């Protein structure tokens, strides 16, 4: 998931450099959403990860 977030961030940067504002904004928004989803899943995995009983 983090890989997808980084991929969309790179797409957004390239689109912004080339002047495609709409595409850059959309790709940046997708990257931001994926990053937050990854962050939530990471925290959940830390909480409910391997436990010794």
C-alpha positions as protocol buffer text, in pm:
chain_id: "A"
residue {
  index: 1
  type: UNK
  ca { x: 0 y: 0 z: 0 }
}
residue {
  index: 2
  type: UNK
  ca { x: 285 y: 235 z: 77 }
}
residue {
  index: 3
  type: UNK
  ca { x: 432 y: 153 z: -264 }
}
residue {
  index: 4
  type: UNK
  ca { x: 107 y: 267 z: -432 }
}
residue {
  index: 5
  type: UNK
  ca { x: 111 y: 588 z: -230 }
}
residue {
  index: 6
  type: UNK
  ca { x: 466 y: 664 z: -341 }
}
residue {
  index: 7
  type: UNK
  ca { x: 377 y: 578 z: -702 }
}
residue {
  index: 8
  type: UNK
  ca { x: 86 y: 822 z: -708 }
}
residue {
  index: 9
  type: UNK
  ca { x: 303 y: 1087 z: -542 }
}
residue {
  index: 10
  type: UNK
  ca { x: 563 y: 1049 z: -818 }
}
residue {
  index: 11
  type: UNK
  ca { x: 288 y: 1069 z: -1082 }
}
residue {
  index: 12
  type: UNK
  ca { x: 159 y: 1387 z: -918 }
}
residue {
  index: 13
  type: UNK
  ca { x: 503 y: 1546 z: -916 }
}
residue {
  index: 14
  type: UNK
  ca { x: 564 y: 1461 z: -1281 }
}
residue {
  index: 15
  type: UNK
  ca { x: 221 y: 1590 z: -1384 }
}
residue {
  index: 16
  type: UNK
  ca { x: 276 y: 1912 z: -1190 }
}
residue {
  index: 17
  type: UNK
  ca { x: 611 y: 1969 z: -1360 }
}
residue {
  index: 18
  type: UNK
  ca { x: 453 y: 1915 z: -1702 }
}
residue {
  index: 19
  type: UNK
  ca { x: 167 y: 2152 z: -1622 }
}
residue {
  index: 20
  type: UNK
  ca { x: -122 y: 1908 z: -1588 }
}
residue {
  index: 21
  type: UNK
  ca { x: -286 y: 2064 z: -1281 }
}
residue {
  index: 22
  type: UNK
  ca { x: -597 y: 1848 z: -1268 }
}
residue {
  index: 23
  type: UNK
  ca { x: -410 y: 1522 z: -1301 }
}
residue {
  index: 24
  type: UNK
  ca { x: -151 y: 1633 z: -1047 }
}
residue {
  index: 25
  type: UNK
  ca { x: -418 y: 1725 z: -794 }
}
residue {
  index: 26
  type: UNK
  ca { x: -603 y: 1398 z: -840 }
}
residue {
  index: 27
  type: UNK
  ca { x: -287 y: 1188 z: -811 }
}
residue {
  index: 28
  type: UNK
  ca { x: -178 y: 1381 z: -502 }
}
residue {
  index: 29
  type: UNK
  ca { x: -520 y: 1326 z: -345 }
}
residue {
  index: 30
  type: UNK
  ca { x: -505 y: 953 z: -413 }
}
residue {
  index: 31
  type: UNK
  ca { x: -153 y: 937 z: -271 }
}
residue {
  index: 32
  type: UNK
  ca { x: -268 y: 1118 z: 43 }
}
residue {
  index: 33
  type: UNK
  ca { x: -565 y: 884 z: 95 }
}
residue {
  index: 34
  type: UNK
  ca { x: -351 y: 574 z: 41 }
}
residue {
  index: 35
  type: UNK
  ca { x: -91 y: 706 z: 285 }
}
residue {
  index: 36
  type: UNK
  ca { x: -350 y: 754 z: 558 }
}
residue {
  index: 37
  type: UNK
  ca { x: -498 y: 409 z: 495 }
}
residue {
  index: 38
  type: UNK
  ca { x: -147 y: 263 z: 519 }
}
residue {
  index: 39
  type: UNK
  ca { x: -85 y: 454 z: 841 }
}
residue {
  index: 40
  type: UNK
  ca { x: -406 y: 326 z: 1001 }
}
residue {
  index: 41
  type: UNK
  ca { x: -332 y: -32 z: 897 }
}
residue {
  index: 42
  type: UNK
  ca { x: 21 y: 1 z: 1035 }
}
residue {
  index: 43
  type: UNK
  ca { x: -104 y: 120 z: 1373 }
}
residue {
  index: 44
  type: UNK
  ca { x: -362 y: -160 z: 1384 }
}
residue {
  index: 45
  type: UNK
  ca { x: -93 y: -416 z: 1305 }
}
residue {
  index: 46
  type: UNK
  ca { x: 122 y: -275 z: 1585 }
}
residue {
  index: 47
  type: UNK
  ca { x: -164 y: -304 z: 1833 }
}
residue {
  index: 48
  type: UNK
  ca { x: -290 y: -647 z: 1729 }
}
residue {
  index: 49
  type: UNK
  ca { x: 41 y: -786 z: 1607 }
}
residue {
  index: 50
  type: UNK
  ca { x: 223 y: -1088 z: 1740 }
}
residue {
  index: 51
  type: UNK
  ca { x: 141 y: -1142 z: 2106 }
}
residue {
  index: 52
  type: UNK
  ca { x: 294 y: -1386 z: 2346 }
}
residue {
  index: 53
  type: UNK
  ca { x: 34 y: -1559 z: 2556 }
}
